[in-house]
Amino acid sequence: MQIRGPRQISEFKVTDDQGNEYTLFENRNGAETRSLKWLAAGPSSFGLADGTPVDRIDDQTFRIATNDTVLHRRG
């Protein structure tokens, strides 16, 4: 198996308290098997489309680390 860097595994919309919408990406490290199947391994990391890191508070709430903006997952 060959270890790869982070790979995007999901994408979803979040909004802040002022109603601004952001796209949040969930990334996870993984490994590629001989059959070219990718296997997820390790904890997820989250970031905005521009690469800004985002901390996960719970399944529905996130926080932009650089400016303490709280984001809420939409429906």
C-alpha positions in Angstrom: 0.0 0.0 0.0 1.1 3.5 -0.8 0.3 6.3 1.7 -1.1 9.4 0.1 -1.7 12.9 1.4 -5.1 14.2 2.4 -8.0 13.6 0.0 -11.3 15.4 -0.1 -14.0 13.1 1.1 -17.0 15.4 1.4 -18.1 19.0 0.8 -21.0 20.9 2.4 -22.4 24.3 2.9 -22.2 26.2 6.2 -23.4 29.7 7.2 -22.1 32.2 9.9 -24.3 34.2 12.2 -24.6 37.0 9.7 -26.0 34.7 7.0 -22.8 34.5 4.9 -22.5 31.2 3.2 -19.2 29.2 2.9 -18.2 25.9 1.4 -16.5 23.5 3.8 -14.4 20.6 2.7 -13.7 17.5 4.8 -10.3 15.9 4.1 -8.8 12.7 5.4 -5.5 11.0 4.9 -5.6 7.6 3.3 -3.9 4.8 1.5 -4.2 3.4 -2.0 -4.3 -0.4 -2.3 -2.9 -2.5 -5.1 -6.4 -2.6 -6.6 -6.4 1.2 -6.7 -9.1 1.4 -4.0 -8.6 4.4 -1.7 -9.0 3.6 2.0 -9.6 6.4 4.6 -7.3 6.4 7.6 -6.9 8.9 10.5 -9.0 11.8 11.7 -10.7 14.3 9.4 -9.5 17.8 8.9 -11.7 20.6 7.7 -11.0 23.7 5.6 -12.7 26.4 3.5 -12.4 26.5 -0.3 -9.5 29.0 0.0 -7.5 26.7 2.3 -8.4 28.4 5.6 -8.3 25.8 8.4 -11.6 25.2 10.3 -12.0 23.5 13.7 -14.9 21.1 14.3 -16.9 21.8 17.5 -19.5 19.1 16.8 -21.3 17.6 13.8 -23.2 20.8 13.0 -20.9 23.5 14.3 -17.5 24.6 13.1 -15.1 27.5 13.9 -12.7 29.4 11.6 -9.5 29.3 13.6 -8.1 32.6 12.4 -11.0 34.9 13.4 -13.2 32.8 15.7 -16.2 33.0 13.3 -18.7 30.2 14.2 -20.2 28.3 11.3 -23.4 26.2 11.3 -24.1 23.3 8.9 -27.1 23.8 6.8 -29.9 21.2 6.7 
